[in-house]
Amino acid sequence: MKTIVFFLEEPSAREMLVGLLPKILPDGVQSRFLVFQGKQDLEKNLVAKMRGWQLPESVFVVMRDQDAGDCGIIKLRLCELCRKADRSNVIVRVACREMESFYLGDLDAVEKGLSLTGLAKLQNNKKFRTPDNLGTPSAELERMTRGLYQKVSGSRAIGRHLSLENNRSHSFKVLVDGIRRLANVGGI
């Protein structure tokens, strides 16, 4: 059985994926999560954890936030760490600024997940048409939900409502496309 192993920067990413993956993964593909305590912990331990992974038919997704860094440099560094681990069946995905841009790209999911009203109609506002361009999506999400959004519980609540087709976040679409490619029997 094929396994997609997710190397994640934080627990909130796991919670989002637990809700999202049933919409993406076909029967016969399972997921596993290795959650780190932030981006430094992820980068420090990635090579050893990936190299030591023994489950056959495993493919890997490394995911972290861009934050204030340069997306291209971050991705190159993570790809280099994967090469050091002697793994070629890996995709690296960097969420533009923060994973919360995924949620701001689908305000209907935020509305449903947090039992709010009036947010989905904001999706066509200029700043939510390209949420990956927002500087601090988590602060924006917290503000617009009046503090109701919390990283872990909010990710758990919103993840299962995220639309695979109607999300305005480009980095979300790239993540979903990569997971779909890995889930196919042929690999990457």
Phi and psi in degrees as GROMACS dihedral restraints (atoms count N, CA, C in turn):
[ dihedral_restraints ]
;  ai    aj    ak    al  type     phi  dphi    fc
    3     4     5     6     1   -71.9    20    10
    4     5     6     7     1   139.6    20    10
    6     7     8     9     1  -125.3    20    10
    7     8     9    10     1   130.5    20    10
    9    10    11    12     1  -100.5    20    10
   10    11    12    13     1   119.4    20    10
   12    13    14    15     1  -102.2    20    10
   13    14    15    16     1   122.7    20    10
   15    16    17    18     1  -101.1    20    10
   16    17    18    19     1   122.9    20    10
   18    19    20    21     1   -98.8    20    10
   19    20    21    22     1   112.5    20    10
   21    22    23    24     1  -121.5    20    10
   22    23    24    25     1   146.1    20    10
   24    25    26    27     1   -70.2    20    10
   25    26    27    28     1   -31.9    20    10
   27    28    29    30     1  -155.5    20    10
   28    29    30    31     1   161.1    20    10
   30    31    32    33     1   -60.2    20    10
   31    32    33    34     1   -31.7    20    10
   33    34    35    36     1   -63.2    20    10
   34    35    36    37     1   -32.5    20    10
   36    37    38    39     1   -64.9    20    10
   37    38    39    40     1   -40.5    20    10
   39    40    41    42     1   -60.9    20    10
   40    41    42    43     1   -45.8    20    10
   42    43    44    45     1   -61.8    20    10
   43    44    45    46     1   -41.0    20    10
   45    46    47    48     1   -63.3    20    10
   46    47    48    49     1   -45.4    20    10
   48    49    50    51     1   -66.7    20    10
   49    50    51    52     1   -35.9    20    10
   51    52    53    54     1   -58.4    20    10
   52    53    54    55     1   -37.7    20    10
   54    55    56    57     1   -78.7    20    10
   55    56    57    58     1   -31.9    20    10
   57    58    59    60     1   -83.9    20    10
   58    59    60    61     1   -40.9    20    10
   60    61    62    63     1   -59.0    20    10
   61    62    63    64     1   -34.8    20    10
   63    64    65    66     1   -58.1    20    10
   64    65    66    67     1   -23.5    20    10
   66    67    68    69     1   -80.4    20    10
   67    68    69    70     1   -17.0    20    10
   69    70    71    72     1  -107.9    20    10
   70    71    72    73     1   -46.4    20    10
   72    73    74    75     1   -78.9    20    10
   73    74    75    76     1   130.2    20    10
   75    76    77    78     1   -76.3    20    10
   76    77    78    79     1   167.3    20    10
   78    79    80    81     1   -57.1    20    10
   79    80    81    82     1   144.0    20    10
   81    82    83    84     1    91.0    20    10
   82    83    84    85     1    -0.6    20    10
   84    85    86    87     1  -121.1    20    10
   85    86    87    88     1   123.5    20    10
   87    88    89    90     1  -111.5    20    10
   88    89    90    91     1   166.1    20    10
   90    91    92    93     1  -124.7    20    10
   91    92    93    94     1   150.2    20    10
   93    94    95    96     1  -134.3    20    10
   94    95    96    97     1   153.8    20    10
   96    97    98    99     1  -130.4    20    10
   97    98    99   100     1   130.7    20    10
   99   100   101   102     1  -113.7    20    10
  100   101   102   103     1   111.2    20    10
  102   103   104   105     1  -104.3    20    10
  103   104   105   106     1   127.9    20    10
  105   106   107   108     1  -102.9    20    10
  106   107   108   109     1   170.6    20    10
  108   109   110   111     1   -98.4    20    10
  109   110   111   112     1    60.7    20    10
  111   112   113   114     1   104.0    20    10
  112   113   114   115     1   172.0    20    10
  114   115   116   117     1   -68.0    20    10
  115   116   117   118     1   -35.1    20    10
  117   118   119   120     1   -65.7    20    10
  118   119   120   121     1   -42.4    20    10
  120   121   122   123     1   -63.0    20    10
  121   122   123   124     1   -41.8    20    10
  123   124   125   126     1   -58.4    20    10
  124   125   126   127     1   -52.3    20    10
  126   127   128   129     1   -67.4    20    10
  127   128   129   130     1   -35.5    20    10
  129   130   131   132     1   -66.9    20    10
  130   131   132   133     1   -36.4    20    10
  132   133   134   135     1  -107.6    20    10
  133   134   135   136     1    -1.7    20    10
  135   136   137   138     1   -59.6    20    10
  136   137   138   139     1   -48.5    20    10
  138   139   140   141     1   -60.9    20    10
  139   140   141   142     1   -49.3    20    10
  141   142   143   144     1   -64.8    20    10
  142   143   144   145     1   -43.5    20    10
  144   145   146   147     1   -66.5    20    10
  145   146   147   148     1   -41.9    20    10
  147   148   149   150     1   -70.6    20    10
  148   149   150   151     1   -42.6    20    10
  150   151   152   153     1   -63.0    20    10
  151   152   153   154     1   -35.5    20    10
  153   154   155   156     1   -83.2    20    10
  154   155   156   157     1    -4.9    20    10
  156   157   158   159     1   -68.2    20    10
  157   158   159   160     1   124.5    20    10
  159   160   161   162     1  -111.0    20    10
  160   161   162   163     1   -10.3    20    10
  162   163   164   165     1   -68.9    20    10
  163   164   165   166     1   121.5    20    10
  165   166   167   168     1   -62.4    20    10
  166   167   168   169     1   161.1    20    10
  168   169   170   171     1    57.7    20    10
  169   170   171   172     1    35.1    20    10
  171   172   173   174     1  -100.4    20    10
  172   173   174   175     1   141.2    20    10
  174   175   176   177     1  -125.5    20    10
  175   176   177   178     1   162.9    20    10
  177   178   179   180     1  -130.6    20    10
  178   179   180   181     1   144.9    20    10
  180   181   182   183     1  -124.5    20    10
  181   182   183   184     1   124.3    20    10
  183   184   185   186     1  -106.2    20    10
  184   185   186   187     1   124.6    20    10
  186   187   188   189     1  -133.5    20    10
  187   188   189   190     1   131.2    20    10
  189   190   191   192     1  -152.0    20    10
  190   191   192   193     1   166.1    20    10
  192   193   194   195     1   -80.6    20    10
  193   194   195   196     1   151.1    20    10
  195   196   197   198     1   -74.6    20    10
  196   197   198   199     1   -38.5    20    10
  198   199   200   201     1    52.8    20    10
  199   200   201   202     1  -129.5    20    10
  201   202   203   204     1   -94.1    20    10
  202   203   204   205     1     0.8    20    10
  204   205   206   207     1   -77.9    20    10
  205   206   207   208     1   174.9    20    10
  207   208   209   210     1   -86.3    20    10
  208   209   210   211     1   119.0    20    10
  210   211   212   213     1   -55.2    20    10
  211   212   213   214     1   -45.0    20    10
  213   214   215   216     1   -62.6    20    10
  214   215   216   217     1   -42.8    20    10
  216   217   218   219     1   -67.1    20    10
  217   218   219   220     1   -42.2    20    10
  219   220   221   222     1   -60.6    20    10
  220   221   222   223     1   -46.8    20    10
  222   223   224   225     1   -64.1    20    10
  223   224   225   226     1   -42.3    20    10
  225   226   227   228     1   -60.2    20    10
  226   227   228   229     1   -42.9    20    10
  228   229   230   231     1   -63.6    20    10
  229   230   231   232     1   -43.9    20    10
  231   232   233   234     1   -67.2    20    10
  232   233   234   235     1   -38.8    20    10
  234   235   236   237     1   -63.4    20    10
  235   236   237   238     1   -39.0    20    10
  237   238   239   240     1   -63.9    20    10
  238   239   240   241     1   -40.5    20    10
  240   241   242   243     1   -63.1    20    10
  241   242   243   244     1   -38.8    20    10
  243   244   245   246     1   -65.3    20    10
  244   245   246   247     1   -38.2    20    10
  246   247   248   249     1   -64.1    20    10
  247   248   249   250     1   -39.9    20    10
  249   250   251   252     1   -62.4    20    10
  250   251   252   253     1   -28.1    20    10
  252   253   254   255     1   -83.4    20    10
  253   254   255   256     1     2.1    20    10
  255   256   257   258     1    59.6    20    10
  256   257   258   259     1    41.1    20    10
  258   259   260   261     1  -118.9    20    10
  259   260   261   262     1   129.8    20    10
  261   262   263   264     1  -111.7    20    10
  262   263   264   265     1   -13.9    20    10
  264   265   266   267     1   -92.6    20    10
  265   266   267   268     1    57.5    20    10
  267   268   269   270     1  -133.1    20    10
  268   269   270   271     1   142.5    20    10
  270   271   272   273     1  -120.2    20    10
  271   272   273   274     1   144.7    20    10
  273   274   275   276     1  -112.9    20    10
  274   275   276   277     1   130.2    20    10
  276   277   278   279     1  -129.1    20    10
  277   278   279   280     1   129.8    20    10
  279   280   281   282     1  -114.1    20    10
  280   281   282   283     1   118.7    20    10
  282   283   284   285     1   -72.6    20    10
  283   284   285   286     1   124.3    20    10
  285   286   287   288     1   -60.2    20    10
  286   287   288   289     1   117.2    20    10
  288   289   290   291     1    64.6    20    10
  289   290   291   292     1   -74.2    20    10
  291   292   293   294     1  -146.2    20    10
  292   293   294   295     1   158.9    20    10
  294   295   296   297     1   -59.7    20    10
  295   296   297   298     1   -25.4    20    10
  297   298   299   300     1   -62.2    20    10
  298   299   300   301     1   -17.9    20    10
  300   301   302   303     1   -64.2    20    10
  301   302   303   304     1   -27.5    20    10
  303   304   305   306     1   -60.7    20    10
  304   305   306   307     1   -41.5    20    10
  306   307   308   309     1   -72.9    20    10
  307   308   309   310     1   -39.3    20    10
  309   310   311   312     1   -69.2    20    10
  310   311   312   313     1   -17.8    20    10
  312   313   314   315     1   -80.6    20    10
  313   314   315   316     1    -8.2    20    10
  315   316   317   318     1  -144.1    20    10
  316   317   318   319     1    75.6    20    10
  318   319   320   321     1   -66.6    20    10
  319   320   321   322     1   -21.1    20    10
  321   322   323   324     1   -63.8    20    10
  322   323   324   325     1   -40.3    20    10
  324   325   326   327     1   -65.6    20    10
  325   326   327   328     1   -38.9    20    10
  327   328   329   330     1   -63.0    20    10
  328   329   330   331     1   -45.5    20    10
  330   331   332   333     1   -58.9    20    10
  331   332   333   334     1   -48.2    20    10
  333   334   335   336     1   -67.8    20    10
  334   335   336   337     1   -46.2    20    10
  336   337   338   339     1   -65.7    20    10
  337   338   339   340     1   -36.1    20    10
  339   340   341   342     1  -102.3    20    10
  340   341   342   343     1     8.3    20    10
  342   343   344   345     1    53.3    20    10
  343   344   345   346     1    51.7    20    10
  345   346   347   348     1  -113.3    20    10
  346   347   348   349     1   169.6    20    10
  348   349   350   351     1  -131.6    20    10
  349   350   351   352     1   153.2    20    10
  351   352   353   354     1    90.8    20    10
  352   353   354   355     1    -5.6    20    10
  354   355   356   357     1   -81.2    20    10
  355   356   357   358     1   -40.4    20    10
  357   358   359   360     1   -58.3    20    10
  358   359   360   361     1   -33.1    20    10
  360   361   362   363     1   -68.4    20    10
  361   362   363   364     1   -13.7    20    10
  363   364   365   366     1   -83.1    20    10
  364   365   366   367     1    -7.4    20    10
  366   367   368   369     1   -58.2    20    10
  367   368   369   370     1   -30.9    20    10
  369   370   371   372     1   -87.0    20    10
  370   371   372   373     1    -1.2    20    10
  372   373   374   375     1   -63.6    20    10
  373   374   375   376     1   146.8    20    10
  375   376   377   378     1   -49.7    20    10
  376   377   378   379     1   -47.8    20    10
  378   379   380   381     1   -69.5    20    10
  379   380   381   382     1   -22.2    20    10
  381   382   383   384     1   -95.9    20    10
  382   383   384   385     1    -5.0    20    10
  384   385   386   387     1   -72.6    20    10
  385   386   387   388     1   -30.3    20    10
  387   388   389   390     1  -133.8    20    10
  388   389   390   391     1    73.5    20    10
  390   391   392   393     1   -65.0    20    10
  391   392   393   394     1   -19.5    20    10
  393   394   395   396     1   -66.1    20    10
  394   395   396   397     1   -15.8    20    10
  396   397   398   399     1   -86.2    20    10
  397   398   399   400     1    -8.6    20    10
  399   400   401   402     1   -72.1    20    10
  400   401   402   403     1   139.8    20    10
  402   403   404   405     1   -68.7    20    10
  403   404   405   406     1   -44.7    20    10
  405   406   407   408     1  -135.4    20    10
  406   407   408   409     1    80.6    20    10
  408   409   410   411     1   -57.1    20    10
  409   410   411   412     1   -34.7    20    10
  411   412   413   414     1   -64.4    20    10
  412   413   414   415     1   -40.5    20    10
  414   415   416   417     1   -66.1    20    10
  415   416   417   418     1   -39.8    20    10
  417   418   419   420     1   -63.3    20    10
  418   419   420   421     1   -43.4    20    10
  420   421   422   423     1   -66.2    20    10
  421   422   423   424     1   -42.2    20    10
  423   424   425   426     1   -63.4    20    10
  424   425   426   427     1   -41.2    20    10
  426   427   428   429     1   -64.1    20    10
  427   428   429   430     1   -49.2    20    10
  429   430   431   432     1   -71.4    20    10
  430   431   432   433     1   -19.5    20    10
  432   433   434   435     1  -100.0    20    10
  433   434   435   436     1     7.1    20    10
  435   436   437   438     1    53.4    20    10
  436   437   438   439     1    44.5    20    10
  438   439   440   441     1    82.9    20    10
  439   440   441   442     1    -0.6    20    10
  441   442   443   444     1   -69.5    20    10
  442   443   444   445     1   -34.1    20    10
  444   445   446   447     1   -72.4    20    10
  445   446   447   448     1   124.8    20    10
  447   448   449   450     1  -123.4    20    10
  448   449   450   451     1   143.1    20    10
  450   451   452   453     1   -49.9    20    10
  451   452   453   454     1   -58.0    20    10
  453   454   455   456     1   -75.8    20    10
  454   455   456   457     1   -53.7    20    10
  456   457   458   459     1   -66.5    20    10
  457   458   459   460     1   -36.1    20    10
  459   460   461   462     1   -66.0    20    10
  460   461   462   463     1   -41.5    20    10
  462   463   464   465     1   -64.2    20    10
  463   464   465   466     1   -39.1    20    10
  465   466   467   468     1   -63.3    20    10
  466   467   468   469     1   -43.3    20    10
  468   469   470   471     1   -72.4    20    10
  469   470   471   472     1   -38.9    20    10
  471   472   473   474     1   -84.0    20    10
  472   473   474   475     1   -36.4    20    10
  474   475   476   477     1   -51.0    20    10
  475   476   477   478     1   -43.0    20    10
  477   478   479   480     1   -71.9    20    10
  478   479   480   481     1   -13.9    20    10
  480   481   482   483     1   -99.7    20    10
  481   482   483   484     1    -7.0    20    10
  483   484   485   486     1   -63.3    20    10
  484   485   486   487     1   132.1    20    10
  486   487   488   489     1   -83.9    20    10
  487   488   489   490     1   132.6    20    10
  489   490   491   492     1   -74.3    20    10
  490   491   492   493     1   -25.9    20    10
  492   493   494   495     1  -100.9    20    10
  493   494   495   496     1   -29.2    20    10
  495   496   497   498     1  -113.2    20    10
  496   497   498   499     1    35.1    20    10
  498   499   500   501     1   -97.4    20    10
  499   500   501   502     1   134.6    20    10
  501   502   503   504     1   -85.3    20    10
  502   503   504   505     1    -7.3    20    10
  504   505   506   507     1   -82.4    20    10
  505   506   507   508     1   117.1    20    10
  507   508   509   510     1   -62.9    20    10
  508   509   510   511     1   -41.5    20    10
  510   511   512   513     1   -65.9    20    10
  511   512   513   514     1   -30.3    20    10
  513   514   515   516     1   -65.2    20    10
  514   515   516   517     1   -46.1    20    10
  516   517   518   519     1   -61.7    20    10
  517   518   519   520     1   -38.9    20    10
  519   520   521   522     1   -66.4    20    10
  520   521   522   523     1   -40.1    20    10
  522   523   524   525     1   -61.1    20    10
  523   524   525   526     1   -49.8    20    10
  525   526   527   528     1   -61.0    20    10
  526   527   528   529     1   -44.6    20    10
  528   529   530   531     1   -61.2    20    10
  529   530   531   532     1   -41.3    20    10
  531   532   533   534     1   -64.1    20    10
  532   533   534   535     1   -42.6    20    10
  534   535   536   537     1   -63.3    20    10
  535   536   537   538     1   -42.1    20    10
  537   538   539   540     1   -60.6    20    10
  538   539   540   541     1   -42.2    20    10
  540   541   542   543     1   -63.7    20    10
  541   542   543   544     1   -43.5    20    10
  543   544   545   546     1   -64.7    20    10
  544   545   546   547     1   -35.1    20    10
  546   547   548   549     1   -69.7    20    10
  547   548   549   550     1   -24.4    20    10
  549   550   551   552     1   -65.2    20    10
  550   551   552   553     1   146.8    20    10
  552   553   554   555     1   -56.3    20    10
  553   554   555   556     1   -33.3    20    10
  555   556   557   558     1   -72.3    20    10
  556   557   558   559     1    -9.8    20    10
  558   559   560   561     1    93.8    20    10
  559   560   561   562     1  -139.7    20    10
